[in-house]
Amino acid sequence: MWFIYRKSPLGIVAKESMKVILGVYTSIDEAKKVMNSLSKFLLPKLSIIELKPENTDRFASLDPDITDIIKQQKCLERECYILVGSWSSE
């Protein structure tokens, strides 16, 4: 379980998540290479998701800093892929 801490008007808020962003990549081959390497060591289900303008909000709910990375790498102007790890709650 991952925890994200945010400052709010009422103080610091902790949000728990069963998903984590493991990386942002500009090529599908690079993302697959990292996914194959991590799958040997990590237990979560790993998936590669193509970043599109309509699904950026979904990733911001997992990690609020991802929007800065998306802007920095100019992911909305070219192909980018996000590697996500997820655990079931069982």
N, C-alpha and C positions, 0 to 999 in steps of 0.2 A: 504494500500500500504506500502510495506517495502522498506527501502533504505539500500543499501550496499555501504560503502565507501572504496575505495581502493586508495593507493598511486601509482602514475604513474610518469614517467619522466616529464610530463607536469603539475603535481600537483595532488590534490585530485580529484577523479572521483566519482560521485554518480551514482549508477545504481538502477533503480526502478524495483520492482518485485511484481507480484500478487500471489507469492507462498512463503512459508516459511517452513523451517524444524523445526518441533516441538520437535523431539527427535529421539534418536537411541536406539534400544532395541535388546536384545539378545534372546528374546522369543516372539513368536507371541501372546501368551496369555497376556503377560505384555503390549505389544503394543495395543492390543484390549481393555484392561482394561483402559489404559490412554485415548485412543480415545473415549471410551464411556463416561468417565468423562468429557473430554474437550468439547464434542459435546453438553453438556448441557449449556455451557457458551460461546462458540465461534460460530460465524456465518459462517466461511468458510467451504467449502467441505473438509472433512478429509479423507485421504486415507493412507493405509499402503502398502509400497512397499518393497519387498525383495531386499536386497542389494546384487548385484553380481558384479564381477570384470568388466564386460562390461558396467555397468550403473553408475559407480562411477563418471565419468566426468559430467554427467547430474546433480548430486547433488552439485558438486563443483561450478557449475555456479550459484546455488542458495545461497550457503554459502561457501566461500573459506576456512573457518576454519574446515569444515566437514571432509576434508581429514586427518587432525590431529586426530580427534576423531575416524575415521575409523581405523587408524593405532594403536591408543592407545588401542582400544577395540578388536583389532585383528579380525575385521569383515570379512576380506577376507579369514580367515582360518576357520570360523564357521558361522552358520546362524546369520544374523543380519537383522533387519527391521527398516525402516525409516518412521516416521509419518510425513506426509506433509499436510499442510493446503493450500488451493488455493481459490482465489476469482475470480469471473468473472469480466470483465472490464465494464460490463453494470451497 
